[in-house]
Amino acid sequence: MKLSGLGKAFFGNSGAEANEGAIKVARKYAHQTDPEKSMILTAWNSFHGRTIATLTATGQTHYHEGFGPLPDGFDYVHYNDLAELESKMNDKTCAVMLETIQGEGGVYTPAPGYLEGVRKLCDKYHALLIFDEIQAGIGRSGKFFAYEKYGVKPDIVTLAKGLAGGVPIGAFITTNEAAAAMKPGDHGTTFGGNPLACAAANVVLDTVPKADFLAHVESVGSYFKAKLLKLQEKYPSLIKEVRGTGLILGAELTIPGRDIVNDVLAKGAIINCTAGNVLRFIPPLIITEEQVDEVVSMIDDVLPKYC
Ligand SMILES: Cc1ncc(COP(=O)(O)O)c(C=O)c1O
């Protein structure tokens, strides 16, 4: 809580559950002033989970197919397009929900000024700003919360993945003001806040926020990105762009990436391809420069086959 600068945390078991809770808080909070203030804007290409509300929040239609009717009150804007967001916001906007750094959609960082602009629009229309940091949070960006990197504070932040170092957990942290809209019984879950997961999260919270730990993420991340940029120089016909920050990095290819992922796996490293053609690198935060060298040389070995 101290790290987030927010007021109250609720613990659940997964990322989707954290986002589901954040959506409920935003709706309940807005409902107090206007029962029709319910619209939640999210980004195309986002990923927020696979429950019915969070897959609706997810701005990728292939996740929606076959699950209709989907809940009302969600609409989508292009990430990094402030003018489009402004055109869709009004007094009925309940919340804007964004990944601080888009992961699943292809590793997109916020353009300079974008998140500040989103914050201002949320303030103007009394809408809550929800940052989904399930992938980008817990030190991955080089800051404990990725939003610290961009100097913009949300009203609600959601966490999961790294929060308990692999033990299942999810959490949303909200302002006291928004939390006050939730009454006893409005939200809950059997295993939420269980001692095992919270003990594991305490170890993460004792470790990851430390300056030297985050400095390592920042420096090994810069090293990794520089290596990927070198690969791009070597294979300009295959690597279109290298993106990301800290240890959430992506290399956009000119071809589908699945076979490259399999070739690298056969050499002994797990990488991943998202959005069809973006090699995504979200390694353990303790990765060393030597291990980065190993992975990059595996990729270097397999790429000539695709030229
Ligand atoms: C940004 C983001 N939000 C939400 C989720 C959903 O988390 P979970 O799979 O724990 O439900 C994910 C999972 O990949 C994610 O990356």
The ligand as an ORCA input file, in Angstrom:
! r2SCAN-3c Opt
* xyz 0 1
  C      -2.124     -7.469    -18.521
  C      -2.831     -8.705    -18.056
  N      -3.998     -8.591    -17.431
  C      -4.667     -9.669    -16.981
  C      -4.164    -10.942    -17.173
  C      -4.939    -12.119    -16.666
  O      -4.285    -12.709    -15.605
  P      -4.623    -14.219    -15.153
  O      -4.166    -15.106    -16.279
  O      -3.862    -14.420    -13.889
  O      -6.096    -14.290    -14.955
  C      -2.954    -11.103    -17.832
  C      -2.417    -12.452    -18.087
  O      -1.652    -12.685    -19.001
  C      -2.262     -9.956    -18.295
  O      -1.106    -10.055    -18.944
*
